[in-house]
Amino acid sequence: MTLDQKKALYQRFCSVLTPERQQKFEQVWNQRNTCLHLVLENIYQSLNASAIVRTADAMGVQYLHVLEDEHPWEMNRKISKGAMDWMDIQRSKDPREMMLSLKSKGFELVVTDFSPTAIDIEDYHPKRPVALVMGTELTGISDVARELADLSVVIPMSGFSQSLNVSVATGIAISQLSRKTMHLKSVFHPSEEERLDALNLWSKNAIYWSDQILRDFLLENQINSI
């Protein structure tokens, strides 16, 4: 779908959306942190996956990359509170391909890992967009992520417990990196196409008969798919 067609589709959705909902979408988009992408490797407990998505959406993350080459991605809507409807979720079974794709787009691949070279996440100050990789519950990040990583970070802990639940660790990491990457939007501007993709995604998930609106639009414009 071309940029003009995406604009036209959003205008079609706007004919149904209330002005208040349109204003809310624009407000949320302006607060979205497009310079921080979240990559989740094989999270196998649906409660963890759901809690992470809810936290990520609340913290302004728009792009979630789900790797499921070992464990399928499953959600619990009671826990996520529908947060998956507001995020751009891309799923893959090839971690190397996904991570190399992010690096080729200029993202710094940052993993959470207890490696000897890891630095305190509080001491990390990114200069370009970040793709944060969180590993699976028991074993952490994959060997592929460790190999391709530009940087390893750790969350400092001062208690007897020296490990965190993955959803809690992700929440802490996102909180830290959201503040440190949001200002990068002034340099690494999101494109108009990214904005329209988000607005169309949110509209589609907010309007319960949106499938019919979309089918009619595609047919009228002789478009095979969105």
N, C-alpha and C positions, 0 to 999 in steps of 0.2 A: 504494500500500500504506500502510495506517495505521501509526501508531507502535506500537500493540499487536500488529499483524500482524508488524511487523519484529522485535519482541521475541520473538514466538512462533517466527519463522523461525530466529532465532539460537539459541533453545533447542533447536530441532530439529537444527541443526548441532552444538550442544554434546553431543548424545546420541551423536555419532560422534567428536568431537574428544577427544583426551586432556586430562586436567587440566593437564598441562604446556603443551600448545599453547594452551589457553584462557588460562592465566596469561601466556604470552608475548604473546598478542594484547593483553591488558589493559595489560601493561607498555609495549608499543610505542605503544599509543594514548595513554597518559599522557605519553609523550615526544614525541608528534606536535606540530608547530608549526602550528596551524590559523590563526595570524595572519600567515603568510607563504605566499602563493600564487605559483606560478611560471608565467609566460606565455612560450611559445616561438613565435616567428614564423618559419614557413617554413624550419626547419632541414632542409636537403636531403641532408646526408650521414648515412647511417644510423649510422655509427660515432660521430659527434658526438651524435646524438640518444640513442643507447643509453648512452653514457658519462654524459650529463647526467642521465638517468633514474636510473641507478645511484647517482650522487652525491647527487641530490636525496632519494632514499629513505633513503640512509645518514645524511643530515643532518636527517632528520625531517620533510621536506616531504610533506604528504599530497595536496595538490591541484595538479594540473598541467593547464594550459589550452594546448591545441595549436592553433595557427592554421596552416592549410594551404590558403590561397587561391591560392598560387602553386606550392608544392611539396608532394607527398604525404608524410605522416609514415610513416617506415619504421623498424623496429627490428631490431637484431641481438641475438638472445638470448644469444649467446656473450659479447657485451660487457656487456649489461645484467644478466646473471646472474639473469634473472627478476624484476628490480626492478619492472617494469611491473605485476606481479600484486599489488603491495602499495600502489599509488597510485591515487587517483581521477583518471582521465584523461578530460578533456572536450575533444572535438574540434569545431572550427568552421571555416567558410570565410568568416566575416564578422568581421573584426577590430574594426570599429567597434561592432557589436552586443555582442561579447564584452567589450570594454573598458568600454563604457558600463554594462553589467550589473554588472561588478565595482565600478565607481565608485558605482553606485546602492546597493550593499550596504555602502558605507562604506570601501572599500579606497582607499588612496592609491596611485595609479598611478605607479610609479617605473621610468624607463627608463635603460638604460646608453647613453650618447651623448656624443660629444665636442663638445657645444654650448658656446657661450660662457658660458652660465648654469649649466653643470653643476658640481656640487660634489664634492669628494673623498668617496668612499663611507665613509671612516673618520670623516668629520665629520657624517654623517647619523645622526640619532637620532629614529626614528619615534615618533609618539604614537598612532598608530592602525594597524590591520592594513594590510599592504603587498602589492600585486600587482607583482611584479618582472618586467619585460618584457625579454627578451633577443632581439636581432634575428638575422637570417639571416647566414650566414657572410661573404659578400662586401660587402654594403651596409649591414648593421646594421639598426636599427629602421626601421619603415615611417613614411611621412609621417603616417598616421593615429595611430600610437602617439606620435609627436612632438607632434602637435596636441593630443591628449587628456591627455598626461602632466601630472601634478601636480609632478613633480620629475625632473631629470636628474642622474645620478651618473656618476662616472668612477672607474676603478681606477687608483691611482697607479702609475707605472712609472719606474724609475730607470736602466734600461739603454739600450743602443743600439736594441733592439727596442721599438717603441712600439705594439705590437698583440699580442693574445693569441688563441689558438684559442678558439672559442666555448664549448667544453666546459670548458676551463680557466677562462675568465672567469666562466662561470656558477658553477663550483665556488667560486671566490673570493668572488663576490657573495653566494651562499647562506650561506657560512661567516660572512661579516660580518653579514648581516641576520638570520640565525637567532639569533645571540646578542642582537641588539638588539630582537627582536620577541617572543621566547619569553615574556618576563615579561608581555606584553600579554594573555596568556590569562586572567590573573586578573581582568581587566576585561571583555574580549571573550570570554566563555565559549563554547566549542563546545556545541552543543545535544545532547541525548540522541539525537535523530534522526541527527545527524552521526556520533556514536559507533557507533550500531547499523548505519548504512550501511557504515562502515569494517569493523566486525566481520563483517558478513555478506559483504562483498566478500572479505575475507581468508579466511573459511571456505570460500566457494565456490571460491576458487583453490587452497586447501590440500587439499581432499577430491576425489579423482579421480572419484568418482561423484556429485558434488554436483548435476549437472544433473538426475539422476533424483530426488534429494531435493527439489530446487526444484520440479520438475514436479508431484510428488505433493502438495507443500504448496500450490501454487497451485490445483490441482484440488480438493483437500479444502476449501479456503477460498473457492472460486469467485472467484478473482482472475485477471484477464486477463493481467497482466504485473507484473514487479517494479518 
